Amino acid sequence: MNHSTPPASRRTLSTREDLAATDMVQMWRVATGAVRIDSAHSGEPSRFMRLALPGDVIGVEKWAGTDDTVNVRHWS
C-alpha cells in the first residue's frame, strides 16, 4: 500500500487573530506560542476549553467525530 502525505501548510497568526473556520478542515500543529481554544456553539457565549502549546495538535474535533464547534485564537 502506498501512503502519501500532503505537503505541510504553514500559517502564522498575529496575537489575538482567529484561525478561520475554513482552516479547521485540517489538523494543525502549534509550532510556537500558545493558542486558545473556546467552545463556540451558535447562540451561546463562547467558553474556554483549553490552551494548545507548542507540539499540540488542534483541529482533531472534526476527525474525532465530535459535534464541537470551536473558535481558535492565537494567544501569545
C-alpha positions as CSV (number, residue, x, y, z in Angstrom):
1,M,0.0,0.0,0.0
2,N,1.4,3.4,-1.0
3,H,0.7,6.2,1.5
4,S,1.3,9.8,0.6
5,T,1.3,12.7,2.9
6,P,0.3,16.1,1.5
7,P,2.9,18.9,2.0
8,A,2.5,20.7,5.3
9,S,0.9,24.1,5.4
10,R,2.4,26.8,7.4
11,R,0.2,29.5,8.9
12,T,1.3,32.4,11.1
13,L,-1.3,34.1,13.3
14,S,-0.9,37.6,14.9
15,T,-1.7,38.0,18.6
16,R,-5.5,37.6,19.1
17,E,-6.0,36.6,15.5
18,D,-8.6,33.9,14.9
19,L,-7.9,30.8,12.8
20,A,-10.7,30.9,10.1
21,A,-13.3,28.2,10.3
22,T,-12.4,27.2,6.7
23,D,-8.9,26.4,8.0
24,M,-10.3,23.9,10.6
25,V,-10.9,21.3,7.9
26,Q,-7.4,20.1,8.6
27,M,-5.3,19.5,11.7
28,W,-2.6,21.9,12.7
29,R,0.4,21.5,15.0
30,V,1.3,24.5,17.2
31,A,5.0,25.4,16.5
32,T,5.4,28.4,18.8
33,G,3.4,30.4,21.2
34,A,0.0,29.4,22.6
35,V,-3.4,29.0,21.0
36,R,-6.6,29.5,23.0
37,I,-9.5,27.1,22.0
38,D,-13.0,28.1,23.0
39,S,-16.3,26.2,22.6
40,A,-18.4,28.3,20.2
41,H,-21.9,26.8,19.9
42,S,-24.2,29.1,17.9
43,G,-26.5,31.2,20.1
44,E,-24.3,30.7,23.2
45,P,-21.4,32.7,24.6
46,S,-18.1,31.1,23.9
47,R,-16.4,29.2,26.7
48,F,-12.8,28.5,27.4
49,M,-11.9,24.8,26.6
50,R,-8.1,24.6,26.6
51,L,-4.7,26.1,25.6
52,A,-2.7,24.5,22.9
53,L,1.0,24.8,23.4
54,P,4.0,24.0,21.1
55,G,3.7,20.4,19.8
56,D,0.0,20.2,20.4
57,V,-2.3,19.3,17.5
58,I,-5.5,21.3,17.0
59,G,-8.4,20.5,14.8
60,V,-8.9,17.0,16.0
61,E,-12.5,17.7,16.9
62,K,-13.7,17.2,13.4
63,W,-11.7,14.0,12.9
64,A,-12.8,12.6,16.3
65,G,-16.4,12.7,15.2
66,T,-17.5,15.2,17.9
67,D,-20.0,17.9,17.2
68,D,-17.9,20.5,18.9
69,T,-17.7,23.9,17.3
70,V,-14.6,25.7,18.3
71,N,-13.0,29.1,18.0
72,V,-9.2,29.1,17.8
73,R,-7.3,32.3,18.6
74,H,-3.5,32.9,18.8
75,W,-2.8,33.9,22.4
76,S,0.9,34.8,22.6
